Amino acid sequence: MKHQSKARILVVWAGRHRRSVWTELCERYGRRIRRHVGIEEIAVKVAARAADQARCEIEGRAILEKVPTGSCLVALDSRGRQRTSEELARWLGRVLEGSRRPLVFALGSDLGLGENVTAAADERISFGAVTLPHELARVVLFEQIYRTLCILKGMKYHREPL
């Protein structure tokens, strides 16, 4: 059965689930985000004993199981579209205003996302050509969601480059 979320934004990620500085940072940004829009986070466990390709597919199925039916699924993928923070804010604003569908961001483990997730995605977003640890990519996602909401609300968190 698909996960049912009341939040407008859902972050589904695969990875190790020990408490860490990464989790604390995501929780900090999550509290800031919740001032503007509901956000929920769901972690799926990595399939530690499987070979890399099989593990990636297993994790992908676990991620897709958590995506509510009718959601706008966004895959974080290095092959996805790169946007500036301002472009991301405009896109996020259109998605949140134009539909009541939940917006779901999917992040893979250290292997990335399986093709089953990227193929199911409505949008693929990249944070650049560099490889980020999946824990750091999660923090960057939360920070960018907060930044885009600040841009949309006209708050002074975001500054234009000089």
FILUMGU-166787 format. One line per 3 residues: number of its first residue (from 0); their letters; for each residue z, y, x of N, C-alpha, C, O. Coordinates in nm, 4 decimals, always signed. Each point is the difference from the previous one (the first is absolute). Example, Ala and Ser with C-alpha at 12.3 -4.5 7.8 and 13.67 -1.06 7.14 Angstrom:
BEGIN
0) as) +0.7800:-0.5690:+1.3190:+0.0000:+0.1190:-0.0890:+0.0000:+0.1200:+0.0900:+0.0665:-0.0019:+0.1036 ~ -0.1385:+0.1069:-0.1386:+0.0060:+0.1190:+0.0820:+0.0730:+0.1090:-0.0770:+0.0169:+0.1108:+0.0509 $
This chain:
BEGIN
0) mkh) +0.0000:-0.1190:+0.0836:+0.0000:+0.1190:-0.0836:+0.0000:+0.1248:+0.0877:+0.0679:+0.0046:+0.1026 ~ -0.1413:+0.0924:-0.1419:-0.0067:+0.1251:+0.0747:+0.1310:+0.0761:-0.0145:+0.0671:-0.0073:-0.1029 ~ -0.0325:+0.0803:+0.2080:+0.1195:+0.0836:-0.0001:-0.0189:+0.1150:-0.0986:-0.1088:+0.0570:-0.0088 $
3) qsk) +0.2127:-0.0232:-0.0644:-0.0043:+0.1143:-0.0914:+0.0878:+0.1103:+0.0590:+0.1208:-0.0179:+0.0153 ~ -0.1803:+0.1296:+0.0171:+0.0712:+0.1116:+0.0605:-0.0026:+0.1191:-0.0940:-0.1007:+0.0268:-0.0654 ~ +0.2125:+0.0445:+0.0593:+0.0055:+0.1236:-0.0776:-0.0320:+0.1202:+0.0877:-0.0188:+0.1107:-0.0505 $
6) ari) +0.0124:-0.1317:+0.1808:-0.0296:+0.1089:+0.0933:-0.1481:+0.0331:-0.0037:-0.0829:-0.0868:-0.0273 ~ +0.0497:+0.2119:+0.0546:-0.1409:+0.0413:+0.0075:-0.0628:-0.0469:+0.1299:-0.1197:-0.0285:+0.0045 ~ +0.2010:+0.0200:+0.1035:-0.0502:-0.0452:+0.1295:+0.0796:-0.1236:+0.0402:+0.1228:-0.0028:-0.0077 $
9) lvv) -0.1960:-0.0987:+0.0505:+0.0610:-0.1247:+0.0450:-0.0542:-0.0296:+0.1392:-0.1209:+0.0059:+0.0227 ~ +0.2104:-0.0376:+0.0704:-0.0395:-0.0371:+0.1355:+0.0344:-0.1478:+0.0168:+0.1167:-0.0385:-0.0068 ~ -0.2185:-0.0436:+0.0288:+0.0193:-0.1438:+0.0206:-0.0394:-0.0303:+0.1433:-0.1115:+0.0305:+0.0424 $
12) wag) +0.2034:-0.0909:+0.0321:-0.0260:-0.0228:+0.1420:+0.0506:-0.1368:+0.0426:+0.0951:-0.0543:-0.0562 ~ -0.1613:+0.0014:+0.1565:+0.0395:-0.1286:+0.0587:+0.0556:+0.0266:+0.1387:-0.0554:+0.0793:+0.0761 ~ +0.1632:-0.1451:-0.0445:+0.0575:+0.0171:+0.1325:+0.1379:-0.0602:+0.0081:+0.0489:-0.0603:-0.0956 $
15) rhr) +0.0120:+0.0767:+0.2079:+0.1371:-0.0469:+0.0201:+0.0926:+0.0908:-0.0799:-0.0258:+0.1198:-0.0117 ~ +0.1315:-0.1746:-0.0423:+0.0812:+0.0767:-0.0939:+0.1418:+0.0254:+0.0484:+0.0929:+0.0037:-0.0807 ~ -0.0752:+0.0131:+0.2064:+0.1346:+0.0337:+0.0464:+0.0190:+0.1511:-0.0104:-0.0956:+0.0767:+0.0123 $
18) rsv) +0.2156:-0.0365:-0.0342:+0.0329:+0.1417:-0.0111:-0.0271:+0.0660:+0.1343:+0.0377:-0.0540:+0.1040 ~ -0.1011:+0.1673:-0.1047:-0.0362:+0.0634:+0.1259:-0.0141:+0.1495:-0.0168:+0.0123:+0.0532:-0.1104 ~ -0.0382:+0.0136:+0.2203:-0.0252:+0.1432:-0.0028:-0.1224:+0.0299:-0.0855:-0.0062:+0.1053:-0.0634 $
21) wte) -0.0919:-0.1967:+0.0603:-0.1200:+0.0187:-0.0811:+0.0371:+0.0078:-0.1476:-0.0477:+0.0873:-0.0725 ~ +0.1328:-0.1789:+0.0291:+0.0437:-0.0030:-0.1397:+0.0772:+0.1256:-0.0349:-0.0196:+0.0575:-0.1071 ~ +0.1066:-0.0146:+0.1960:+0.0786:+0.1212:-0.0245:-0.0914:+0.1220:-0.0155:+0.0221:+0.0836:-0.0876 $
24) lce) -0.1244:-0.0735:+0.1726:-0.0934:+0.1122:-0.0109:-0.0773:-0.0050:-0.1318:-0.0174:+0.1029:-0.0653 ~ -0.0286:-0.2203:+0.0262:-0.0717:-0.0133:-0.1276:+0.0908:+0.0369:-0.1169:-0.0440:+0.0644:-0.0952 ~ +0.1707:-0.1052:+0.1023:+0.0943:+0.0339:-0.1072:+0.0222:+0.1511:-0.0078:+0.0114:+0.0550:-0.1095 $
27) ryg) -0.0051:+0.0124:+0.2240:+0.0151:+0.1464:+0.0010:-0.1178:+0.0674:-0.0694:+0.0177:+0.0848:-0.0874 ~ -0.1387:-0.1244:+0.1282:-0.1181:+0.0580:-0.0648:-0.0075:-0.0406:-0.1467:-0.0420:+0.0793:-0.0842 ~ +0.0824:-0.2021:+0.0531:+0.0002:-0.0455:-0.1386:+0.0877:+0.0871:-0.0886:-0.0381:+0.0315:-0.1128 $
30) rri) +0.1548:+0.0079:+0.1622:+0.0877:+0.0885:-0.0770:-0.0674:+0.1351:-0.0237:+0.0114:+0.0569:-0.1086 ~ -0.0809:-0.0058:+0.2089:-0.0715:+0.1274:-0.0156:-0.1147:-0.0133:-0.1001:-0.0211:+0.0883:-0.0831 ~ -0.0519:-0.1978:+0.0914:-0.1133:-0.0234:-0.0895:+0.0474:-0.0096:-0.1447:-0.0643:+0.0533:-0.0904 $
33) rrh) +0.1776:-0.1218:+0.0684:+0.0509:-0.0209:-0.1362:+0.0368:+0.1301:-0.0702:+0.0166:+0.0009:-0.1219 ~ -0.0037:+0.1076:+0.1951:+0.0229:+0.1303:-0.0641:-0.1244:+0.0435:-0.0786:+0.0089:+0.0842:-0.0894 ~ -0.1238:-0.1417:+0.1231:-0.1271:+0.0412:-0.0584:-0.0677:-0.1086:-0.0823:-0.0636:+0.0291:-0.1013 $
36) vgi) +0.0770:-0.1536:+0.1442:-0.0702:-0.1105:-0.0660:+0.0760:-0.1299:+0.0302:+0.0614:-0.0150:+0.1056 ~ -0.0672:-0.0770:-0.2004:+0.0656:-0.1289:+0.0212:-0.0728:-0.0814:+0.1062:-0.1228:-0.0079:+0.0005 ~ +0.2000:-0.0523:+0.0892:-0.0577:-0.0869:+0.1037:+0.0889:-0.1221:+0.0145:+0.1226:+0.0094:-0.0050 $
39) eei) -0.1854:-0.1225:+0.0229:+0.0708:-0.1263:+0.0187:-0.0629:-0.0718:+0.1182:-0.1180:+0.0179:+0.0298 ~ +0.1977:-0.0986:+0.0360:-0.0474:-0.0741:+0.1165:+0.0306:-0.1480:-0.0211:+0.1097:-0.0362:-0.0424 ~ -0.2079:-0.0488:+0.0724:+0.0186:-0.1445:-0.0091:-0.0455:-0.0625:+0.1311:-0.1119:+0.0226:+0.0460 $
42) avk) +0.1995:-0.1004:+0.0120:-0.0320:-0.0701:+0.1242:-0.0321:-0.1460:-0.0315:+0.0687:-0.0636:-0.0800 ~ -0.1723:+0.0116:+0.1428:-0.0297:-0.1428:-0.0087:+0.0190:-0.0590:+0.1392:-0.0335:+0.0626:+0.1006 ~ +0.0868:-0.1813:-0.0965:+0.0291:-0.0632:+0.1283:-0.1271:-0.0476:+0.0693:-0.0967:-0.0408:-0.0645 $
45) vaa) +0.0992:+0.0471:+0.1969:-0.1117:-0.0535:+0.0767:+0.0099:-0.1512:+0.0017:+0.1096:-0.0558:-0.0055 ~ -0.2228:-0.0099:+0.0131:-0.0065:-0.1463:+0.0055:+0.0052:-0.0412:+0.1463:-0.1040:-0.0261:+0.0605 ~ +0.2216:+0.0201:-0.0038:+0.0210:-0.0140:+0.1438:-0.0642:-0.1238:+0.0623:-0.0436:+0.0061:+0.1150 $
48) raa) +0.0366:-0.1153:-0.1853:-0.0468:-0.1252:+0.0610:-0.1511:-0.0238:-0.0120:-0.0517:-0.0955:+0.0580 ~ -0.0173:+0.1783:-0.1300:-0.1437:-0.0207:-0.0199:-0.0797:+0.0586:+0.1169:+0.0458:+0.0914:+0.0685 ~ -0.1650:-0.1454:-0.0473:-0.0917:+0.0576:+0.0986:-0.0388:+0.1397:-0.0471:+0.0093:+0.0306:-0.1188 $
51) dqa) -0.0530:+0.0541:+0.2122:-0.0247:+0.1409:-0.0313:-0.0886:+0.0217:-0.1225:+0.0382:+0.0746:-0.0902 ~ -0.1552:-0.1375:+0.0848:-0.0918:+0.0212:-0.1128:+0.0630:-0.0468:-0.1300:-0.0072:+0.0702:-0.1008 ~ +0.0689:-0.1875:+0.1016:+0.0643:-0.0523:-0.1206:+0.1158:+0.0899:-0.0412:+0.0186:+0.0273:-0.1186 $
54) rce) +0.0592:+0.0187:+0.2163:+0.1142:+0.0881:-0.0292:-0.0473:+0.1288:-0.0653:+0.0617:+0.0481:-0.0950 ~ -0.1693:+0.0069:+0.1450:-0.0540:+0.1239:-0.0546:-0.0400:-0.0188:-0.1467:+0.0267:+0.0870:-0.0829 ~ -0.0897:-0.1984:+0.0509:-0.0402:-0.0283:-0.1374:+0.1212:-0.0250:-0.0901:+0.0034:+0.0461:-0.1140 $
57) ieg) +0.0962:-0.1193:+0.1655:+0.1228:-0.0264:-0.0773:+0.0713:+0.1312:-0.0305:+0.0428:+0.0234:-0.1130 ~ -0.0305:+0.0618:+0.2140:+0.0640:+0.1301:-0.0202:-0.0799:+0.0841:-0.0989:+0.0578:+0.0703:-0.0829 ~ -0.1898:-0.0773:+0.0913:-0.0846:+0.0742:-0.0926:+0.0215:-0.0436:-0.1434:+0.0086:+0.0835:-0.0900 $
60) rai) +0.0003:-0.2149:+0.0677:+0.0258:-0.0498:-0.1355:+0.1365:+0.0470:-0.0492:+0.0148:+0.0376:-0.1163 ~ +0.0850:-0.0397:+0.2050:+0.1350:+0.0449:-0.0375:+0.0000:+0.1491:-0.0352:+0.0677:+0.0417:-0.0940 ~ -0.1435:+0.0383:+0.1695:-0.0110:+0.1431:-0.0305:-0.0671:+0.0190:-0.1355:+0.0502:+0.0744:-0.0843 $
63) lek) -0.1633:-0.1414:+0.0629:-0.0749:+0.0160:-0.1251:+0.0805:-0.0439:-0.1227:-0.0180:+0.0550:-0.1086 ~ +0.1063:-0.1535:+0.1254:+0.0865:-0.0435:-0.1105:+0.0929:+0.1114:-0.0465:+0.0413:+0.0021:-0.1159 ~ -0.0085:+0.0894:+0.2046:+0.0943:+0.1080:-0.0320:-0.0682:+0.1237:-0.0577:+0.0673:+0.0942:-0.0418 $
66) vpt) -0.1989:-0.0939:+0.0394:-0.0746:+0.1159:-0.0483:-0.0106:-0.0069:-0.1525:-0.0573:-0.0948:-0.0536 ~ +0.1125:+0.1951:-0.0173:-0.0093:-0.0023:-0.1458:-0.1456:+0.0035:-0.0470:-0.0845:+0.0653:+0.0613 ~ +0.0571:-0.1347:-0.1684:-0.1335:-0.0010:-0.0588:-0.0421:+0.1430:-0.0348:+0.0782:+0.0774:-0.0550 $
69) gsc) -0.2029:-0.0442:+0.0880:-0.0529:+0.1314:-0.0329:+0.0353:+0.1089:+0.0988:-0.0295:+0.1169:-0.0248 ~ +0.0919:-0.1519:+0.1362:+0.0377:+0.0997:+0.1006:-0.1196:+0.0487:+0.0787:-0.1045:-0.0650:+0.0037 ~ +0.1209:+0.1795:+0.0590:-0.0949:+0.0481:+0.1003:+0.0531:-0.0503:+0.1337:+0.1013:+0.0497:+0.0493 $
72) lva) -0.1689:-0.1476:+0.0092:+0.0456:-0.0628:+0.1237:-0.0633:+0.0679:+0.1200:-0.1221:+0.0130:+0.0088 ~ +0.2077:+0.0303:+0.0842:-0.0442:+0.0661:+0.1231:+0.0442:-0.0856:+0.1181:+0.1192:-0.0237:+0.0192 ~ -0.2147:-0.0218:+0.0586:+0.0290:-0.0806:+0.1181:+0.0072:+0.0904:+0.1225:-0.0910:+0.0792:+0.0244 $
75) lds) +0.1976:-0.0906:+0.0519:+0.0058:+0.0689:+0.1280:-0.0713:-0.0894:+0.1007:+0.0455:-0.1099:+0.0317 ~ -0.1574:+0.1594:+0.0171:-0.0905:-0.0817:+0.0800:-0.0655:+0.0892:+0.1047:-0.0502:+0.1075:-0.0329 ~ +0.0504:-0.1506:+0.1575:-0.0579:+0.0815:+0.1079:-0.1484:+0.0290:-0.0234:-0.0536:+0.0956:+0.0562 $
78) rgr) -0.0135:-0.1773:-0.1388:-0.1410:+0.0224:-0.0309:-0.0186:+0.0893:-0.1217:-0.1127:+0.0251:-0.0425 ~ +0.2236:+0.0228:-0.0139:-0.0061:+0.0837:-0.1197:-0.0376:+0.1429:+0.0314:-0.0280:+0.0355:+0.1145 ~ +0.0281:+0.0449:-0.2176:-0.0377:+0.1410:+0.0113:+0.1149:+0.0816:+0.0584:+0.1148:-0.0119:-0.0430 $
81) qrt) -0.1475:+0.0945:+0.1411:+0.0984:+0.0911:+0.0576:-0.0082:+0.1330:-0.0738:-0.1086:+0.0510:-0.0277 ~ +0.2237:+0.0033:-0.0030:+0.0071:+0.1292:-0.0674:+0.1025:+0.0876:+0.0704:+0.0950:-0.0496:+0.0605 ~ -0.1154:+0.1800:-0.0693:+0.1037:+0.0924:+0.0447:+0.1115:-0.0052:-0.1048:-0.0185:-0.0555:-0.1083 $
84) see) +0.1326:+0.1127:+0.1410:+0.1096:+0.0039:-0.0970:-0.0401:+0.0775:-0.1251:+0.0381:-0.0370:-0.1111 ~ -0.1145:+0.1443:+0.1288:-0.0449:+0.0786:-0.1149:-0.0957:-0.0810:-0.0875:+0.0098:+0.0042:-0.1227 ~ -0.1018:-0.0776:+0.1845:-0.0924:-0.0846:-0.0756:+0.0761:-0.1116:-0.0716:-0.0294:-0.0327:-0.1150 $
87) lar) +0.1264:-0.0245:+0.1835:+0.0819:-0.1047:-0.0600:+0.0762:+0.0559:-0.1199:+0.0127:-0.0670:-0.1024 ~ +0.0380:+0.1897:+0.1150:+0.0729:+0.0633:-0.1109:-0.0919:+0.0204:-0.1199:+0.0390:-0.0286:-0.1133 ~ -0.1601:+0.0776:+0.1366:-0.0941:+0.0203:-0.1111:-0.0320:-0.1336:-0.0678:-0.0029:-0.0086:-0.1227 $
90) wlg) -0.0210:-0.0944:+0.2024:-0.0306:-0.1319:-0.0547:+0.1197:-0.0530:-0.0794:-0.0162:-0.0464:-0.1128 ~ +0.1362:+0.0531:+0.1712:+0.1193:-0.0506:-0.0670:+0.0250:+0.0771:-0.1296:+0.0358:-0.0591:-0.1019 ~ -0.0545:+0.1898:+0.1059:+0.0158:+0.0807:-0.1200:-0.0936:-0.0435:-0.1114:+0.0407:-0.0105:-0.1157 $
93) rvl) -0.1674:-0.0152:+0.1509:-0.0972:-0.0458:-0.1004:+0.0404:-0.1356:-0.0575:-0.0094:-0.0216:-0.1208 ~ +0.0542:-0.0692:+0.2067:+0.0380:-0.1339:-0.0455:+0.1223:+0.0072:-0.0908:+0.0023:-0.0630:-0.1058 ~ +0.0990:+0.1390:+0.1460:+0.1226:+0.0069:-0.0792:-0.0199:+0.0759:-0.1308:+0.0594:-0.0360:-0.1017 $
96) egs) -0.1420:+0.1402:+0.1030:-0.0220:+0.0792:-0.1215:-0.1017:-0.0641:-0.0929:+0.0099:+0.0130:-0.1221 ~ -0.1066:-0.0816:+0.1791:-0.1099:-0.0513:-0.0801:+0.0261:-0.1304:-0.0701:-0.0838:-0.0458:-0.0777 ~ +0.1985:-0.0161:+0.1028:+0.0229:-0.1323:-0.0558:+0.1493:-0.0291:-0.0067:+0.0786:+0.0538:+0.0780 $
99) rrp) -0.0412:-0.1381:-0.1704:+0.1390:-0.0466:-0.0081:+0.0149:-0.1324:+0.0749:+0.1083:-0.0586:+0.0024 ~ -0.2172:+0.0117:+0.0587:+0.0070:-0.1261:+0.0749:+0.0925:+0.0157:+0.1195:-0.0007:+0.1047:+0.0647 ~ +0.0802:-0.2062:-0.0341:+0.0797:+0.0064:+0.1227:-0.0925:+0.0051:+0.1223:-0.1077:-0.0595:+0.0005 $
102) lvf) +0.1510:+0.1300:+0.1004:-0.0715:+0.0085:+0.1265:+0.0730:-0.0917:+0.0973:+0.1180:+0.0208:+0.0285 ~ -0.1872:-0.1217:+0.0224:+0.0617:-0.0998:+0.0866:-0.0611:+0.0077:+0.1387:-0.1214:-0.0117:+0.0163 ~ +0.2069:+0.0316:+0.0842:-0.0423:-0.0035:+0.1396:+0.0386:-0.1356:+0.0561:+0.1144:-0.0432:-0.0143 $
105) alg) -0.2098:-0.0245:+0.0784:+0.0241:-0.1316:+0.0593:-0.0095:+0.0097:+0.1513:-0.0975:+0.0518:+0.0546 ~ +0.2012:-0.1031:+0.0127:+0.0050:-0.0028:+0.1468:+0.0187:-0.1436:+0.0453:+0.0826:-0.0732:-0.0544 ~ -0.1595:+0.0338:+0.1538:+0.0128:-0.1339:+0.0544:+0.1087:-0.0089:+0.1052:+0.0629:+0.0995:+0.0360 $
108) sdl) -0.0424:-0.2200:+0.0119:+0.0968:-0.0238:+0.1078:-0.0666:+0.0343:+0.1333:-0.0961:+0.0768:+0.0040 ~ +0.1469:-0.1331:+0.1032:-0.0576:+0.0248:+0.1322:-0.1436:-0.0499:+0.0111:-0.0701:+0.0361:+0.0946 ~ +0.0250:-0.1182:-0.1892:-0.1385:-0.0486:-0.0007:-0.0924:+0.0902:-0.0805:-0.1216:-0.0192:+0.0000 $
111) glg) +0.1784:+0.1167:-0.0681:-0.0792:+0.0851:-0.0876:-0.0082:-0.0612:-0.1385:+0.0769:-0.0901:-0.0337 ~ -0.1700:+0.1391:-0.0460:-0.0194:-0.0508:-0.1354:-0.1093:-0.1061:-0.0024:-0.0980:+0.0081:+0.0740 ~ +0.1164:-0.1061:-0.1591:-0.1033:-0.1000:-0.0189:-0.1195:+0.0581:-0.0727:+0.0122:+0.0982:-0.0731 $
114) env) -0.1270:-0.1593:+0.0934:-0.1220:+0.0441:-0.0687:+0.0155:-0.0082:-0.1516:-0.0656:+0.0739:-0.0734 ~ +0.1533:-0.1648:+0.0260:+0.0207:-0.0098:-0.1441:+0.0599:+0.1294:-0.0558:-0.0275:+0.0357:-0.1145 ~ +0.1085:+0.0346:+0.1930:+0.0585:+0.1267:-0.0454:-0.1006:+0.1135:+0.0138:-0.0179:+0.0788:-0.0928 $
117) taa) -0.0475:-0.0702:+0.2077:-0.0962:+0.1097:+0.0180:-0.1159:-0.0109:-0.0983:-0.0526:+0.1019:-0.0448 ~ +0.0119:-0.2245:+0.0104:-0.1081:-0.0184:-0.0970:+0.0441:+0.0409:-0.1408:-0.0821:+0.0472:-0.0787 ~ +0.2100:-0.0646:+0.0463:+0.0514:+0.0351:-0.1327:+0.0331:+0.1489:-0.0126:+0.0206:+0.0497:-0.1107 $
120) ade) -0.0153:+0.0208:+0.2227:+0.0444:+0.1397:+0.0008:-0.1015:+0.0941:-0.0643:-0.1211:-0.0173:+0.0142 ~ +0.1729:+0.1165:-0.0845:-0.0830:+0.1070:-0.0553:-0.0331:+0.1027:+0.1076:-0.1007:+0.0703:-0.0090 ~ +0.1855:-0.0623:+0.1099:-0.0140:+0.0987:+0.1074:+0.0591:-0.0594:+0.1273:+0.0980:-0.0743:-0.0044 $
123) ris) -0.1596:+0.1083:+0.1186:+0.0556:-0.0397:+0.1302:+0.0232:+0.1264:+0.0797:-0.0899:+0.0827:+0.0154 ~ +0.2115:-0.0683:+0.0354:+0.0375:+0.1190:+0.0760:+0.0417:-0.0416:+0.1400:+0.0668:-0.1015:+0.0192 ~ -0.1077:+0.1822:+0.0784:+0.0365:-0.0230:+0.1399:+0.0795:+0.1187:+0.0521:-0.0296:+0.1149:-0.0330 $
126) fga) +0.1293:-0.1429:+0.1136:+0.0742:+0.1055:+0.0688:-0.0565:+0.0243:+0.1396:+0.0660:+0.0615:+0.0838 ~ -0.1861:-0.1086:-0.0586:-0.0667:+0.0246:+0.1269:-0.0396:-0.1281:+0.0695:+0.0322:-0.1101:-0.0448 ~ -0.1026:+0.1268:+0.1551:-0.0536:-0.1148:+0.0736:+0.1040:-0.0705:+0.0860:-0.0215:-0.1137:+0.0419 $
129) vtl) +0.1330:+0.1790:-0.0153:+0.1027:-0.0632:+0.0830:+0.0689:-0.1102:-0.0792:+0.0047:+0.0038:-0.1230 ~ +0.0484:-0.1012:+0.1945:+0.0759:-0.1068:-0.0634:+0.1457:+0.0424:-0.0085:+0.0617:+0.0344:+0.1007 ~ -0.0075:-0.0373:-0.2217:+0.1415:+0.0321:-0.0212:+0.0758:-0.1281:-0.0307:-0.0526:-0.0873:-0.0690 $
132) phe) +0.1749:+0.0744:+0.1186:+0.0827:-0.1115:-0.0472:+0.0149:+0.0134:-0.1517:+0.0110:+0.1115:-0.0509 ~ -0.0106:-0.2229:-0.0215:+0.0036:+0.0075:-0.1453:+0.1236:+0.0725:-0.0522:-0.0053:+0.0628:-0.1057 ~ +0.1171:-0.0710:+0.1791:+0.1204:+0.0718:-0.0414:-0.0219:+0.1507:+0.0087:+0.0427:+0.0744:-0.0883 $
135) lar) -0.1089:-0.0297:+0.1942:-0.0272:+0.1421:+0.0180:-0.1031:+0.0482:-0.1023:+0.0109:+0.1116:-0.0508 ~ -0.1100:-0.1942:+0.0205:-0.0996:+0.0363:-0.1018:+0.0685:+0.0221:-0.1344:-0.0394:+0.0881:-0.0765 ~ +0.1416:-0.1679:+0.0479:+0.0753:+0.0165:-0.1247:+0.0711:+0.1350:-0.0032:-0.0017:+0.0688:-0.1021 $
138) vvl) +0.0642:-0.0309:+0.2136:+0.0673:+0.1304:+0.0083:-0.1028:+0.1122:-0.0148:+0.0238:+0.0966:-0.0726 ~ -0.1370:-0.1086:+0.1406:-0.1047:+0.1020:-0.0089:-0.0481:+0.0122:-0.1448:-0.0228:+0.1111:-0.0477 ~ +0.0072:-0.2227:-0.0223:-0.0414:+0.0040:-0.1398:+0.1004:+0.0798:-0.0835:-0.0389:+0.0897:-0.0749 $
141) feq) +0.1675:-0.1221:+0.0876:+0.1020:+0.0714:-0.0771:-0.0006:+0.1488:+0.0343:+0.0108:+0.0841:-0.0892 ~ -0.0233:-0.0511:+0.2172:-0.0019:+0.1402:+0.0395:-0.1220:+0.0700:-0.0576:+0.0109:+0.1134:-0.0465 ~ -0.1263:-0.1779:+0.0484:-0.1223:+0.0615:-0.0518:+0.0048:+0.0153:-0.1517:-0.0514:+0.0982:-0.0537 $
144) iyr) +0.1120:-0.1935:-0.0156:+0.0166:+0.0164:-0.1446:+0.0860:+0.1235:-0.0264:-0.0335:+0.0826:-0.0849 ~ +0.1446:-0.0705:+0.1583:+0.0855:+0.1176:-0.0176:-0.0755:+0.1284:+0.0348:+0.0073:+0.0986:-0.0733 ~ -0.0792:-0.1002:+0.1845:-0.0758:+0.1183:+0.0427:-0.1029:+0.0395:-0.1061:-0.0131:+0.1180:-0.0325 $
147) tlc) -0.0592:-0.2148:-0.0210:-0.1015:+0.0326:-0.1000:+0.0624:+0.0578:-0.1262:-0.0560:+0.0913:-0.0607 ~ +0.1716:-0.1437:+0.0206:+0.0686:+0.0556:-0.1170:+0.0444:+0.1434:+0.0269:-0.0066:+0.0847:-0.0891 ~ +0.0517:-0.0570:+0.2109:+0.0387:+0.1368:+0.0370:-0.1210:+0.0931:-0.0033:+0.0100:+0.1136:-0.0464 $
150) ilk) -0.1232:-0.1612:+0.0952:-0.1232:+0.0808:-0.0042:-0.0355:+0.0298:-0.1453:-0.0306:+0.1142:-0.0344 ~ +0.0347:-0.2166:-0.0508:-0.0353:+0.0181:-0.1405:+0.0940:+0.0959:-0.0719:-0.0419:+0.0726:-0.0902 ~ +0.1691:-0.0722:+0.1302:+0.1000:+0.0858:-0.0654:+0.0122:+0.1371:+0.0662:+0.0749:+0.0853:-0.0475 $
153) gmk) -0.1486:-0.0636:+0.1580:+0.0069:+0.1274:+0.0694:+0.1276:+0.0201:+0.0804:+0.0381:+0.1133:+0.0292 ~ +0.0278:-0.2224:+0.0065:+0.1230:+0.0092:+0.0802:-0.0346:+0.0249:+0.1464:-0.1121:-0.0284:+0.0424 ~ +0.2051:+0.0802:+0.0342:-0.0272:+0.0422:+0.1365:+0.0145:-0.1107:+0.1056:-0.0019:+0.0301:+0.1193 $
156) yhr) +0.0161:-0.1545:-0.1589:+0.0137:-0.1100:+0.0964:-0.1227:-0.0121:+0.0893:+0.0121:-0.0196:+0.1210 ~ -0.1295:+0.0313:-0.1807:-0.1258:-0.0165:+0.0737:-0.0468:+0.1348:+0.0559:+0.0065:+0.1024:-0.0681 ~ -0.0527:-0.1045:+0.1907:-0.0569:+0.1201:+0.0610:-0.1448:-0.0266:+0.0382:-0.0356:-0.1089:+0.0450 $
159) epl) -0.0456:+0.2098:-0.0638:-0.1396:-0.0068:+0.0436:-0.0039:+0.0064:+0.1528:+0.0816:+0.0701:+0.0599 ~ -0.1741:-0.1412:+0.0043:-0.0129:+0.0111:+0.1458:-0.0382:+0.1418:+0.0392:-0.0676:+0.0703:-0.0751 ~ +0.1114:-0.0291:+0.1930:-0.0333:+0.1346:+0.0509:-0.1462:+0.0072:+0.0399:-0.0467:+0.1047:+0.0449 $
